[in-house]
Amino acid sequence: MKFVGQAADSHAVDIASLEEELKAKIAAAQAMAGQQDTGAPPCPITIAVVGHLTRDVEPRHVSIGPYSRFKKPDLATDDEKAEILGSVLSAASTGTTLRMCLDEMAVLEHRARSCHAHTFSMESKEFVRMLLLDGFYVLFRFGRARSNRKWHERAHGQPPPAENQIPFFVIDKIHQLITSDNGVSAAATIAEYVRELLKTHYSVATPSLTEPAWPGNLLHLLHMHFKPTVAPPFTCSGDATGEPVRRWRRAMEYHFAGVKFKGRPLGTKDTQCFLDVKLDRSGRTLEVPHLDIDAETFPLLRNLMALEQRNPDAAGSLVTAYCVFMSQVACTAADVALLSRRGVVAHGLGNDGEVATFFADLCKDVVFTVDDPASKYLRATCQELEKQFQSNWRRWAAWLRQKYFSNPWLTVGLAAAAVG
């Protein structure tokens, strides 16, 4: 990317360009020394590399942030980003110039670097350039900048995966520079897009976007939409006796032990997202929010888990706990078929076996212990279901219901035999 005024002769010294570069470096050095501060909320999320299963679903169109830029330089698409930068600046009603944006990105450089788990050999000039281009691109594609005109119809699709991120305070600063509406943050602007993205399949929740609940990056903003509406009870008989949970059982195993599955639609009072799994009052029916499965479902879940694995304090482990639950309950074709009949899942993939394979592989390379007291989400539910599974009389009664009482003629015969 060449800026206006760059000398055509590569051997000539462009004094004006050199002056601009040095001013940016000075501003960056002052920021590192703590002489300048943007006042933006701190970044609660660390951006890091992910496992190979998650990396396999990285984007094929555009790279955001330093990790993807180094690993897949062919995805940088800087020409497209530069075009967006020019269009947005020309449409901005605030009179913001390219120089003003570069100065602000230089101030944020040190903070942005500190949000990554690794250091990079990128020079300040290249890093500031990346922040500017990527920040404008994310705000343009996933939000709706507010000015005298709409610059672009909002894009559809998923937010960038876990490695493909830049800190959200960079995007928020750009939003402040190009919009005159100081009362609306970039998070609130982009959250409108996120709600549209999630409401069909995953969540209808509206999280708080005020301090200290501030997104660290775009994926974290999406993750903030996944919180159980009503937390399950955290204690049960298993906690008192110290019985381990070990693992979930397959749906068919619970079925043969008399446990029923019931799918619930999103949007009800106590079903705001797919995490709202709970036992009914009888303790014999497991109510699970309906999950529509398509090609984007498993990449989304893997990236949300990657965010939690790297940031357990800031992001928790709720999505990971749900994924562990589904990966063990729906790991065979028979399990998926049962859950489909009960309205828990629906899919348009090839067959139930393909879906089961995706679920079985969902949590590979994920560190999570369902018996860890710190991971209380769904733990008590798992213990209660295990207690029912281990009950011999419940399994015997369930066997009778499934073998005889489902057929009225067999029921009559059994009753006659009992009378005889």
Summary of the structure (lengths in Angstrom):
residues: 420
radius of gyration: 26.5
end to end distance: 92.0
largest distance: 109.0
contacts: 1302
relative contact order: 0.10
helix: 50%
strand: 6%
